[in-house]
Amino acid sequence: MSSFPALTGAEIRDRFLKFFAKRDHKVLPSASLVPEDPTVLLTIAGMLPFKPIFLGQKEAEVPRATTSQKCVRTNDIENVGRTARHHTFFEMLGNFSFGDYFKKEAIAWGWELVTKVYKLPSDRLVVSVFYEDDDAFAIWRDVIGIPAHRIQRMGEDNFWASGPTGPCGPCSEIFFDFKPEEGDDKIDLEDDSRFLEIYNLVFMELNRDANGHLTPLKKQNIDTGMGLERMAQVLQRVPNNYETDLIFPIIKTAADIAGIDYHKSNEKVKTSLKVIGDHVRAVVHMVADGITASNVGRGYVLRRLLRRVVRHGRLIGIEREFTTEVAETAIALSEAIYPNVRDRETAIKAELQREENRFLQTLERGEKLLAEILERPDTQSSKTIGGQDAFTLYDTYGFPLELTQEIAEEQGLTVDTEGFDAAMLEQQERSKEAHVDIDLMTQVNWSDLVKEVGKTEFLGYTHLSSDAQIKLMLVNGIRAESAHPGDRVRLILDRTPFYAESGGQVGDRGFISSENAIIRVDDVQKESDLFLHVGHVERGTVCVGEQINAQVGVSQRRRIQSHHTATHLLQAALKKIVDPNVSQAGSLVAADRLRFDFNLPRPVTADELQQIEAQINNWIAEAHTSHIAVMPIAEAKAKGAIAMFGEKYGAEVRVIDIPDVSMELCGGTHVTNTAEIGLFKIMSEAGVASGIRRIEAVAGQAVLDYLAVRDSVTRDLSDRFKVKPEEISDRITNLQNDLKTAQKQIESLQQELALTKAESLLAQAEPIGKHKILVAQLDNVDAESLKTAAENLLAKIGSGGVVLGSVPESGKVSLVAAFSGELNKQGLQAGKFIGAIAKICGGGGGGRPNLAQAGGKEPDKLPEALKVALEQLKKALTS
C-alpha cells in the first residue's frame, strides 16, 4: 500500500474541495444538522440541503457546488464501534450539478479524483452500477477503460434515495479492494472485509412520491458522496475509521481518563472507546447547531447518544464526570472547518455537564435495581429480563429500554420487549388523561415536598372514609390554589383512606367532596410518603387548605381485597400442588381480575389447574381467618413469611397470616376471612417469557361477571347449533372435521389447477445451449401449488431451470426456483438465486440448491422481478 500517499483528514477534505473548485464548483459551507426539510429529523445526507433544488421547488444560485457536509444518522447505532465503518456522525464530501453536467463528467471526475489526486491504484478499485443502467456501464468500460469484469451490476441497493419520498435515481459506486491477492474471479462487493465503498455517484433524475410512484425530474442532476472517514481509513492505512486522525484523538482522551491503553485493550473495551469517540463528535456538533436534550425528536437523539457515552465510560472504568474533557478534544479537531463548535463551546460543555450529572444519578439508581434483577434466579434461568422489570426501570428510574437491552446483551441475556410494550400500554390506558401531570411530577423533589406539606397518614386498613385537609394541588399539571369543574387534578391530603398503587395492587377509586365541590378519584399513586389522588373536578370549586371528606369506592375495594387474598391462596396452592420452589415474578390485583406471574420451566397441566382451583375454593369454604400483624422483618422471616414481588421492606413489616395456608409480607388490603371471597375461578394459564408462566383468575363478584358472559355465549351457540349446551363441543368438533376435509379438497383442486396452468407454459421454455429455462407468472396460485408446478415443469424440461411467480389471494408475492443438477454444477443455486430476486419485491427467502421458495410484499414488482430472473439466468448460462 506504499503506492499512494498518507493524507490527514484535513488534507483529504481540502483536496476534494479544491479539485471541484477548479472545475467551476462553488465551495459552500456545511448546512446545519437541523434541516429546513420538515420531513427529516436531522441532516442525514450531503444532498439534503439541496433537496428543494433537485425537486424543482427552488432555483439553484449556482449550477455546480461542492461541500463538506456534517451528517447524523442513528439507524445503525447498534453497529457503532462493532464494525469498521458505521458512525452516527460523519462528514460527507460531495459535488453537485443542478441541471448542468451529468453521468459522463461525474464518472470521469470521480475517477480522476480517486486515481490522480488521492493516487489510489486502479487495480485496487472496483465499480458498481445499477443493473439497468447500461449508460453508466458503457462509460466505465469504454471511456474510463475499466475491464467489464470489474464493473458489477447491482440490484436495488444501487438505486439511491434521500428518504421514502423525494429525489432519487440510479447510482454508481467506487470500491477499494483491501485484498487484491484474492483475484478478480472472487469479486463480491458485499464482502465488507475486502471491499469498502469510498465514493457514491448518484444520477438524480427521478422523484418518488408518497405512493411510491416515480416521475422524471425537470432537470437531470448529480449528487455524489465520499465518506471522509472511510477515505481516511484507506489513505492512513488503519484497520478501521475510528483509528484515523478524525476520531482517534477523542478515543485517546477517553482512554487516558480511564487510565488504559487503547491498543493493548481487549475488543470489548475498544468497542466502548469507539462508541465514545463517535458519539462525542455527534453531540458536540448537535449542541453547536442548537439542539438541546429532551424526551422527544432530535432532542431525544441527543440525550440517547450522550447517555451511551456516559454508560460506555462507566464500562471502561470512568466513575467521574468526563464528557466535557473529551468534548474539548472533539471541538479542537473540528473548529478549523466548523468554527461554530468553538463559538458555542460554553453552551456545549454546559449541556453535556448537565445531562451527564442527571444521567449519572439515574444510572446509579437504575444499575442497582438492574443488578438485583440480573441476580434473580428467574432471570438467570430464563436468560431474560422480564418486560415488567424493564418497564419499572424505565418508568420509575428513567432507565431507557435500549440501555437495559444493551446491558442485558453484555450479560448474554435478552429483554422481553413484548412484555415491556404491554406494561407501557397498560400504564397509558390507566393514566392517558394525566400524562401532562406525570411528565411534570417527575421533576419534583419529593423529599423537599414531604418537608413542606408533611407525610400523608394512611387510614385505609381500617377506614374507607375519613375527613382530611388538602395540602397541595396540581391542576392540569401545574401547581395551583384552586380547581374548577372539568379540571384534571392531583391532590395531596394530610390523611387518606385511599390505598395507593403498590405491590401489584391498583390504587383505590372513589370521591373527595367538600361543601362546595365533588372530585372523582380515578387513581392513587404514592411518591415517597405522599399519596397523590388523581382525578377530575365534577362539580364546584375546591381549594388548597380546604377540609374535605375522602370516600373510597366500597364495592371496588371489596373486589380488590378478594383478589389480593386470592392471590396469596393461589401462590400457596401452586407451591403445594405444582412445585414448592414456585416464586412470584409479578402480579396485578385489580377489581375485575387478578394476574399472577411465577417461575416454572413448564406449563401447568389441565389436571393441576383443576386441583389448584378446587384447593383454593376449599380454603375459601373453610373460612380461614386472616391474621394481620406488624413485626420486625427478622421475626417475620423466622416465622417463614414469604416476601411479595416488587415490595420494599423496612425494619418492620406487615404480615398477612392465614394459618396453615399462607404467610406473606404484604402491604396490600385483604379480607378478614377467606369466606368473604366467595368463589375462585382460573381463566387462563400461559407462558409470558422463558421460564415464566402467568395465571389470570377472578374471585368473588368478578366470578359471577365472568360466568355471566360465558353463559350468554353458551346460550347463543346452543340456539345457533340447535343442540343442548353439553352437545356444543361435539358439534364444533364435527364442523372442524368437515372444514378440514373441505380444505384438503380445495388444496388438491388448487394443485391440479396449477399443474394444468403450468402445462400450458412448456412451450415458452427457452433453449440456452444444452439447457432450457422457463420463467413465468401464474395467476392466483398458492405457494405450495406453485412449488409442485415448478417441480413438475422441471421434470419435463430436463436439464435447466424453472422460476415461477404468483400473487395468491393473500396479496403477497410467492416465488419458487427449481434448478436441475446440471445448473447446480455450473454454480447456480436455487436458494441464493431466488432470495436475491425476492428482494426486488421487498422480500426474501431461500432453500436448497435445487429447490427454493421466497416471498415478497410488493406484488406490483413481480413482473420486474421475473424479468431480472430471466436476464440473470440467460447471463449465467451464456457466460
N, C-alpha and C positions, 0 to 999 in steps of 0.2 A: 504493500500500500504506500510505498515511498514515492510513487509517480505523481502524486498530487499534493499540494501544499496544505499544511495545517493552518487553519484560519480561526481567529476568535469569533465569537458570536457577533460582536460588533462589526468585524470586518465582513462577515458573510452578509449581514444586513446592508451595510454601506455599499458593497459591490453590487448587490442586487438592485438597489435603488438607483445607483449611478448608471448601471447598464441600461436601464429603461429610460432614465432621464436623457441619455444621449440619443435615444430613439424617439424623442419628442413626447415622452410621457411626463405629465405634471406630477411631481412628488407631493402628495397630500399627507397631512398628519393623520395619525390614528384617530378614529372616532371613539366616542365614549363606550364603555361596557354597558351603559344604559341606552338601549337603542330607541330611535324615534318610532320604529315599527311597533305598534301596539300589540301585534300578534305574537311577538317574540319576547321572552323574559329577559334575556341577556344577548349581547352580541356574540353569536356563535360561529361566525364565518367572516372571512375578509371581504366578501362581496356584499354583506348585509347593508352597509351604509349606502350602496348604490342600487339597492333593490327597486326603488321608485323609478330610477332611470331605465333599468332593464325592462320594467313593466310598461314603460312609455307614459308614466304618470308625471314625469318631470324631465325637463330638458337638461342634458349634460352641459356643464360650463366649459368642459374641455373634451376633446374627442378621445384622449388617451390619459390614463392615470396609473400611478404606481404607489403602493402603500406598504407600510409595516403595521398591520392591524392586530391589536391585542384582542384575544377572544377568551371566553369562558364556556366550557361545556361540562355537564355533570352526568350525562347519560352513561358514561363508562367509569364512574367514580370507584367502583369496586376493583377495577383493574389498575388504578393508580398505584405505583410502587411495585406492582407484581409483574408487569410486563416492561419491556424496554422503552416503550414509546407512548403509553397512554398518559394524558395530563388533563387537569381541569383548566389550568391557564396555559395558553400557548400564544406565540406570535406567528401570524400568517403573512408571509411576504407574497404580494400579488401584483400582477399587471393586468390592466383592464382596457378594453376597447368598447366604446359606446357607438356602435354602428360604423366603425372605421375599418380596421383590418379584421381578418377572420382566420380560418384554420391554417392556411399556408404560412402566414407570417408568425402566428403564435407558436406553431411547431418549430419553425426554423430558429426563432429567437430563443425558445426554450432549450433547444439542443445546443445552440451556440453558448448560452449562459452556462450550462452544466459542463460542457466539454472544454470550452475555451477559457472562460473566466474562472470556474472552480476546478478546471483541469481534471475532471473525472475521466478515466479511460473509457472509450466507447465500448470495449469488450467487457466492461463491468456493468453495463446498462442494458435493461430490457424495457420495452414499452408495451402498453396495453391500449386497446381501442374497444369501443362499444361494438358488439358483434355485427350490428347492421351498418356501421359507419365505414363504408368502403372508401370514401374520400380520404379520411384520415389514414386509413391503412395504406392507400396508394402514396400519399405524401411521405409517410415514414419510409416506405420501401423505395420509391422511385426518385424522390427529391433528396431526402436525407441520406439514403443509401443503407438503411438497416436491413440485414437479412430477414426474409419473411418469417423464418422460424423463431426469430427474437421479437416478433410482433404478435402479441397474444390477443385473440378476440375474446372478450369477456361479456358476461351477462348483465343483469340489472345493476350490479354494483358499479358499472361504468356508465350509468345514467344518473347524473348529479342533479340534486335539487336543494334549494335553500331551506326547505321545510315541506310540510304536507301540501302547501299551496305556494304558488309564485313561480319565478323564473326557473327554468330547468333546461337540460339538454344533454347530449352525449358528451363523454369526456375521454381524454387520453392521458395516461399516467406514465411517468418515468420511474423505474425502479432501480435501486442499486443492489448489486449482487455481492453478498459477503463471501460466497463460497463458489467462485468461478471454476474451481477444480472439479466440481461435480458434473460439469459438462452441460451442453445445450440440449441434450435429449432428456433431461430431467427438470425442465423449467416448470415450476408450479408456483405461481405468484401468490398463492395463499399460504405458502411456507414462510411464516414470519421470521424464522431463524436464518433463512437465507436471503430473502428479498425484502427490501424496505422501500416503500413508496416515498419519493422525495419531492415530486412535482406533479401537480394535477392541472391539466389544461381543460377547462370546461368551455364547450362551444354552445353558448347560451342562445338558443334560437326558438324556444317554446315557453309557454306559460301553462301551468296546471291550475285549474280552478278547484273549488271546494268539492265538486263532484268527481274529480279525477280526470276531467276532460282536458286534452292538450290542444292548444291553438298556437299558431306561429306568432312570435313577437313582431312588432313593427320593424325592428332592426335586428340584424344578427350581431351578437356581442361576444366578447371574450372575457372570461373570468378565470384567473389562474390562482393557484395557491401552492406555496412552497413552505412547508413547516420549518421554521428557523431551528427548532430544537433537533429535528431529525437530520437536517443538513449539518448541524454542528456535530452530531454524533459521528457522522461519516467522516467529515473533514478533520475532526480532532482525534479520530481513531480510538474511541472509547466504546465500551460494550453496551452502553445504553444512554438515553437522552439525559438522564439525571447526573451523569458524571461529566457533563460538559461545563464550560465556564459560565453558562447561563444560569445553572441551578446549583452546581456543587458547592460554591461558597456558602450558600444558605444551609446546605446539609452539613458542611463542616462546622459552621457556627453552632448548630444544634448539637452536633457530636461533641464539640468542645464543652458546651454547657453540661452535657451528660457525663463528660469525662471518659469518652470512648473513642476508639479509632474506627472510622467507617470501614477501611479496607481490611481490618482484622476482625470485623464483626460477622456474626452469622447472618443468614439470609433474612431471618425474622426481624432482626434489628435494622438491617439495611432497608427493608421494606418500610419500617416506621420512619426512618430518616428520609426516605424518598417521599413519603406522604407529606411529611413536614415541609420539605423543600418545595414541593409542588403547590401545596395548599397555601403556604405563606405568600408566595408570589400572587396567587389568586386574590386573597383577602386584602393584600396591600393595594392592589390596583382597583378592586371593587370599592373600597372605602375612599380611595383617592377620587373616584368618579361619583362620589356622593351617596353610595349605598350604605345603609346602617342596618344592624342586626334586628331581626323581628321574627315573628312566627308565621309570616306569610310571604309569598312571592320571592323576589330576589333577596329580600332581607333574610328569609329562611335559608336560602342557599348559602349566604354569607355565614350565618350562625352555624349551619351544619359543618361547613368547611373548617371554621375556627375551632369548633368543638372536637373535630377529628384531629386537628393539630395538637390540642391540649391532651387528648386521650393518648395519642401516639407518643407524646412527650413523656407521659407517665409510664408507658410501656418500656421506654429505654432508660428509665430511672430518674427523670427530671421531676422533682417534687415541688419545685417553686415556680413562680411566675417566670416566663421566659419568652413569650411571644413578641414583646417589643424589641428584644435583642435580636432575634432572627429577622424581624421586620426591618430593622435598621440595615442589615446586610442586603435584603431584597431591595430596599429603597436605593442604596448606593449603587447596586448593579443596574438599576433602571433609569436613574434620574437624567442621564445624558440624553436618552432618546425620548423619555416620558417625564419631563420636568415637573408635572403636577404632583408626582409622588413626593418630591421634596417640599413642594409648596404646601402640601397637605400633611406633612409629617406629624404635626401635633395632633391633628384630628385622627389620623390613622392609629397612632400609638394609644391615644385615649380610648378609642373604640375597642381596640384589641385588649387593652388592660381591663376595661370594664367588663367585657364579655368573658374574658379569661377568669376573672375573680368570681363572677356569677356562676360560671360553669364548674369551677373547682369546688364550690360549695355543693352544687348539685351532684357532681361526680362522687364526692366523699360520701354523701348520704346514700346515693344510688348504688355505689360499689359495695357498700357494707351490706345492704339488703340483697344485692345480687349474689354476693359471696355466700350468704346463707342459703339462697335458693339453689345455687350450684352444688352445695354440700349435701342437700337433702337427698335421702335415699331414692325418692321417687324420680328426682331429676337425673340422678346418676344411672338408675336402672332404665329409664326411658330414653336417655340421651336427648331429652327435650325440655326446654324451658316452657312451662305452660303459658297459654295465652293470657290467662287472668294474671299470672305473675308479671308477665311483660307489660300488661296494661297498668298494673299497680305501680310498677317502676316509672312508667310514662306519666300516669295521671297524678300520682302522689309526690313523686320525686323529680319530675321533669326530665326523666331519663329517656332520650329518643329511642324509638324502636330500632332504628338502624344501628345504634350503638350497642344495644342489647344483642342484636344479631351478630355484630362484629365480635363482641366478647365471647358469645356462645361459640362462634366458629373457631376462635382461638383455643377453646376448650374441647373441640371436637363434638359440639352439640348443635342442635337446631332450635328454632323458636316456632312455637305453634302460632303462626300468623293468622290462621283462620279463627282461632280462639281469641286472639288479640282483637281482630276486627269485630267479632261478636260482642266482646266486652265493651268496645268502643261504641258500637251501635246501641247496646243496652243503656249505656250511660246517656247517650244522646237522646234516646227516647224518653228517659226518665227526667231529663232536665233541659229539653230542647228550647224551652221558653226562657231559660235563665242563663244562657251561655254568656251574655254580656256581664252578668254579675260574677260568674265564675272566673272569667278572664281577669276581672279587676281584683277579686278577692285573693288570687294567687300572689298578689303583690303585698298583701297585708303582713305586718309583723305581729303574729298572734300573741307572742309574749308581752309585747308592749300593750296590746289591746286588753289582755287579761288584767294588766296592772291598772288600766284606765277604767274599765267597767266592772271588774271583778268576775269571779268564776260563776258559771251557771250551776245552780243547785238542781240535781236531778231527783224528781219525786216519783218517777214513773213506775217504780217497782211496787208501790203501794197505793198510788193515786192515779186516776185517769182524768182528774180535773183539779185545777188549783188557780188561785189568784196570783198575779205576778206584776212586775213593772217592766216596761220596755226601756232597755238601757242603751240600745243602739239600733239604727235603722239604715238600710240601704234601699233606695228607690230607683228601680231601673238601673241598678249597678252603681249608683252614686250615693254617697253618704248624705242623708237629709234629716230634717227635723220633723217632717210630716209627710203623709201619703194620702192619696185620694182614690176614688173609685177607678178600677182598671189598672192601677199601678202595680208593677211587679216588685215585691218587697222581700227583704231578708231581715228578720228581727232577731236580736239577741235579748233574752229576758234574764232577770235575776234568778228565776227559778222556773222549772217546767216539768210537766208530767209526760211530755213528748219524748219518745225514745229516738235517739239519733242513729242513723245508719252505721252499723258496726258489726264485725264478726259474721258477715253474711246476711244479717237481718236488716231488712229495709227500714227506713225511717217511718215513724207514725204519720198519719194524716188526721185532720180534724179542723177545729176552728179556734181562732183567737177573737174575742169580742170585748167591746167596751160599751159605754152608754151610747156612743155615737157611731160605732163602726163594727163591721164584721169582716174578718180576714180568713179566707180559706187557706189552710196549710196543706200543701201538696207533698212536701218532703221536709226532712230534718237532717241536717249534716252536722258533724262535730269537728271543730278545729281547736286543738289544744284543750282547754277546759271550757270552751264556749259552745253552746248549741245554737245553730243557725236555722231558724224557722223560715222555710221558703214557701212563698205563696203569693196571692194577689188580693187586693182590697176589693171586696164585693159591694160594700155599702159604707157610706160615711167617710169621715176623716179621722186618721189615727196619728198620734204624735209621740215623740220620744218623751219619756218620763211619765207617760200615762199609765194608770192602773188598768189592768185587763184581766179577763178570765181565759185561761187556756184549757180547752176541752179536747181530749183525744177521741178519735172515732172509735167507739166501743166495739162495734161489730168487726171492724178491720183488725183491731188489736187482738181480739179473741181468736180470730182466724190465724193471725201471725203466731200467737202463743202456741196454738195447737200444732202448727207446722214446725215450730222450733223444738218443742219437746219431742215430736215425732221424729225429727232429725236425729236426736240423741238415741232414741229407740232403734232407729234404722242402723246407726253405726254399731250399736250393741248386737243387733241381730246378725249383721254381716260378720262380725268377729266370731259369733257363736256358731253360725251355720256354714259360712264360706271359708274364712281364713282368720285366725286370731291375730295375724300380722297386718290386717287391713287398717289403714290410717287415712284420715281425711286429707283431701288435696284441694278443697274448695267447696263453697256452698252458697246457696241463695235461699233465704227464708222470706217468703212474701205472703200476701193474703190469699192468693189464688193457687199457690203450689209451693213445693219445696224442691230443691235441686241439691244433690249430694254427690260430689266427686271423690273418688277414692282410688288408691293404688291397688291394682290387681293385674297380673300379666295375662289374664284370660277372661272371656265373657262369663257372666254369672248365668248358670243354666236355668232353663224354664222351671225345672223342679225346685232348684234352690230359691228362685224368686217366689214360688208358691209357699215354700216353707218360711221365708222371711216375712211375707205378708201375713201368714197365719200366726207366726210368733208375735209379731207386733200387735195384732188385734187381740191376741190372748192377754198380753201385758196390759192393753187398754182395758179389757174387760175385768181384769183382776184388780183394777182400781188402786194402783200403787200411789202412795203419797209422795210428792216431791219435797225433799228437804233442802232448803237453801241456806247456806251459811257463808260467812266471810272468815277466812283464816289465813295464817302465814302460808306462803307458797310452798315452803319446805314440808309443812304438815300436810297440805293437800296432796303433794306428790307421794308422801309416805303412805297416805291412805289409798293411793292408786288412781287418783283423778287423772283423766285424760285431757290434754290441752287441745283446745279448738284451733283449727287452722286460721292463721291470719290475725289472731289476737295478740295484744301486747300486755304483758303481765308485770305488775309491780311487786312490792314486798308482800302485800296482802292480795288475796284473790277471792273471787266469788265461786263457790262450788255448788253445782246442781246435782244432788244425790237422789237417785231413785233406787232405793235399797234392793240388792240382789238383781238389779237390771243394768244400771248405768250410773257412772260418776264422772262428771266432766267439769273443767274450768270453763265458765261461760258468763259473759256479762249481759246476755240477752234476757228477754222476758219469756216466762213459761207458765204452763198450767200448774195448779196446786195439786192436782190429782190426775192420773192418766185417763180416768174415766171421762174427763171433760173433753178429751179428743174425739170420742165417739167412734169413728171408723178411720181406717187407713187403707189406701189403695195405690199400688205401684202402677204408673202409667207407662214407663219405658225404661229400658236399660240399654246403654250403648257405649262404645269407646269414643273418647274425645281426643286422646293423644296416646302415644306409645306407652303402654303400661298404666293408663289412667282410664277408669270407667266412670260412667255417670248414671245415676238413678234419679228419675223425676217421679214425684208422687204427690198425692193430695191427702188431706186429713180433714176430719170434722165436716163442716158445712160444704167445703170445697168438694168433698166426695160426692155429695148429692148433686152439685152442679155438674160434675164430671159425668155421673151416671145418667143424668137427665139428657145430656147431649147424646150419649151412646144409645139410650133408649129410643130417642127420636129417630136416630139413623136406622136402628134395627126395625122399628115400625115401618119406616119408609121402604126399606129393602124388602120386608115381608110383603107389603102391599104390591110392590112392583113385580116381584117374582111369583106372587100368588102362592106362597108357601108359609109354613109355620116358622117362627123365629129359629127354632132348633134345626130347621132344614136349610137355612140360608147358606151355611158353609158348604154343604154338598152341592147345592145349586151352583154356587160360584165355581167350585172345582170342575163341574161338568162344563160350564161355559168356557173356562180356561182351556180345558182339553179340546173342546170344539174349535176354539180360536187357534190353538197350536196346529191342529190338523189343517185348518184353512190356510194358515201362514205357510206351512210346508208345501201345500198345493200351489200357492201363489209363487213361492220361490222356485218350484220346479217349472212352472209355466214361464216364469221370467227367464230362467236359464235356457229353456227351449227356444223362446223368442229371441234371446240374444244370440244363440247359435245360428238360428235361421237368418237373422240380420247379418251375422258375421260371414256366413257362407257367400252372401252376395258381394262381399268385399274381395274375395280371392282374385278376381280379375284385375284388381287395382295393384296387386303386388308387382313391384318393380325389380327387374333383374339388375344386380350390381356385381359384375364379374361372375364368380361361381355361386353367389348368394342371391337371395331375394329378400326384399324388405317391404313391409306393409305398415303404413302409418295412417290411421283413420279415426274418425269420430263416430260413435254410436249414440243415438239419442235415447235418453231416459233409461239407462241400464245401470243397475246397482253394481257395487264393487265386486261382489262375489261372482256375479254373472259375467262381468267384464273379464275377470281373471280366467274363467272357464273358456270364454270365447277366444281369448288370446292364446291359451294353450292349444286349443283345437285348431286354430289357424296355423300356428307354428308347426304342428304335426303334419299338416297338409302341405305347407310350403317347403319343409325340409330344412336345409341349411340356410339360416338367415335370421331375421329379427322382426318382431311384431310389436308395435306400440299403439295402444288404443286409449281413447279418452272419452269420457261421458260426463253429463251433468244429470244425475238422477233427481228424484223428487225432493231430496233434501236441499238442493240448490248449491251443493258443494261439488267441486271438481273431483272426479275419480280418474286415476291414470294407472296403466299397467304396461309393463315391458316384459316380453318373453324372447330370450336370445338362445340360439342353438349353441351347442358345444363348440362348433367351428368359430363362432363370433367371440366366444369366451377366450379361445386360444389366441385370437388377434388383439386381446387386451380390452375388449368391450364387456363391461359387467352391467347387468340389468339394474342392480341396486343403485350404483353410483350414477348411472345414466338417467334413470327416471327421477331420482332425487333432485338432480340439477334442473331437469325440465320442469318439475313441480314448482320450483322457486318462481318461475315466470308467472304462475297462477297464485302466488302468495302462499305457497305451502311447502311441503317437503315429504320425504318418505324414503324408502329403500327396501332392501331384501337380498335375496340370493343372487349370485351371478347370472343364473339362468332365468329367474322369475322374480319380479319385484313389483310392488304396488306403492302408489303415492296419492296424495290428495292436495287440494288447494281451496282457497277461499274466494277466488275471483274467477267466476265462470266465463266472464266476457273475454278473459285472456286465453281460454283454451285453444281457439284456432291458432293464435300466435305461438303457443307452446308446442303444438303439434307440427307447425311449420318449422320451428327450430329443431325439433326432434328429427324430422326428415332430413334437414340440411346437415345436421351433425352426423347422422348415420351414413349418409352418402359420402361425406368428407372422410369419415373414419375408414370406410371400406374402399376408398379410391386412393388414399394417400399411401 
